[in-house]
């Protein structure tokens, strides 16, 4: 998969995160649908949509697409460790989600909302169909941390905002040759 937000290397650096290839997970589907209906998640998405000039958010169409998505477990611990959370497309164009540890309090909800926000980004701007790039990946990940996961403390889904910031500083300093 070579689309941002779909398991592409974190910020374009490192090994590619694999899509979940295990069996379908009906409990994850139920949990993700519930998170997608949560008032606090919808409030943040509506706010993001309006503040970024994307207009009103069509929740009915989003829910239909989300309900038609695939929700899978990771096949093994290595696959789960390399991905933690995954959102992208199946070969037939449906959304595909996988989240390791989604039942863990606080982290699980944060990770689910993070990946759901990537689906929101795809729904509104076609994120998963766009070519990968450092700035696009950075914007997609940072936005998902801010708007997708809880705003209390450091978001835990996929490393947190501070990790993103330090990664960007490291990448930019490496590109500039600063040691």
N, C-alpha and C positions, 0 to 999 in steps of 0.2 A: 504494500500500500504506500503510495507516494503522495498522499494528500495531507495538508496540515490538519491537525486535530484528529487524524485518523491513524495514530500510531507512528507517525513520522518521527524521526529522531527528535528528542527534546531540544527545542530551539535550533534544530538543524545540526546538532552535535551528538555524537555517540551512536550506539547501535539502534537499529530500528526496533520499535516496540511491536511485538507481534499482536495480531488480532486474536481475540479469544476464539479458540478452536475446539473447546469442550462442548458438552451437551447443552441444550437449551435449558435455561434457568427460569422457571415460572415465578419463583419467589422474587428474583431480581426484577422481573417485569412488573410484578405487583408493586414492589417497593418504589421503582422508578416512576410508575404511573402516579402513585400517591405523592411523590416529591414534586412531580410536574403539576399537580393540582394544588399544592400548598400555597396558601395566601402570601406568605413571605417571599417565596420564590417568584410567584407571579407579579408581585409588587415590584421587585427588583428588575425583572425582565421588562415590564411595562415602562418603568422609569428609564432603563437603558435604551429601549426602543425609541422613546420620545426624545431623550437627550442627544442621541446620535443621529437624529433626523430620519429614522426609519418608519416613523408613523405608528399607527395603532397595530397591536399584535393580534393576529387571528388565532385565538386559543383553540377554537373548534377544529380548524384545519391542522394545527400543531398536534393536538391530542389524537386525531385520526392517524396521522403519520407515525406518531409515537406508539400507538396501539398496534400498528402493523409492523413495527420494528422487530428485529431479532435480539434476544437477550441471552447471552451465553456465558458459561463458566470458562475459566481458563483451563486448558488441558492438563497442566501440571504446575508445580511450584515455580519452576524456572520461567515459564511463560507469564505467570502472575507477577513474579518479582520484576520482570523486565517491563511490564505494562502498568501495573497497579490499577489504572482505569483506562478504558479505551472507548472511543466513539468514532465511528466512521461509517462507511457504506459497504454493503454486501455487493457481490458482482452484479446483482439484478437491481441495484440502486436503492434498496431499503436501508434504513439506519441499522447499525449493529452496535451493541453496547456490551461491555464486560467490565466488571468492577471487582477487584479482589478485596475482601474484607468489608463488604457493604453492610454487614450486620453489626459491625463494631460501632458502639455509640460515638457520636460526634463525627468521627472520621467518616463513617459510612454515609451519613447524610451529606456531608461536605463533598465527598467524592462523587456521589450520585448527582448532586446539583451541579458540580463542576462539569461532568460529562453531559448532563442535560443542557447546560449552557452552550456547549459546543454544538449541540443539535439546534439550539435557538440560533446560533450564529450561521449555521448551514441553512436553516429555514429562511432567515431574513436576507442572507447575502451569498449563499452558495459556497460556504467555506470549504466543504469537502471536495468540491469540483475545481477549486483554484490550485494553481501550481504552488508547490511549497517554496518557502523563502524565509530567511532569518527574521526579517521585520514582520512579516505576516504571522509567523509562528509565535513571535514574541507578543504581538498584539492580541492574538487569539488566546494564548495561555494567560497572560496577565489579566485580560478582560474576564476570562472564565474564573480566575481566582477572586477577583473583586466582586463580580456580579453573580457568579454561580454559587460559590461556597459561602458559608456563614461569615459575616463581617466581624465576628467576635474573635479577638486575638489574631494569631497568624493562621491563615487558612492552611489546613493540613493536606488537602488533596494535592497529590503529585508534587510535593516539595515545598510549597508555600511561596508567597510573594518575595520574601527576602532571598530565597534561593534563586528565583528568577533574576532579581536585581544583581546579585553577586555573579551569576552566570553571564549576564550581559556585560558587566564590567570586565570580567575575565576574558570573554570572547573579544570584546573591543580592544582591550589592551594587548591581547595576543595578535590581533590583526594589525595593530599599530606598531608592534614590535617593542612594546614597553615591558620591561622586566622588573 
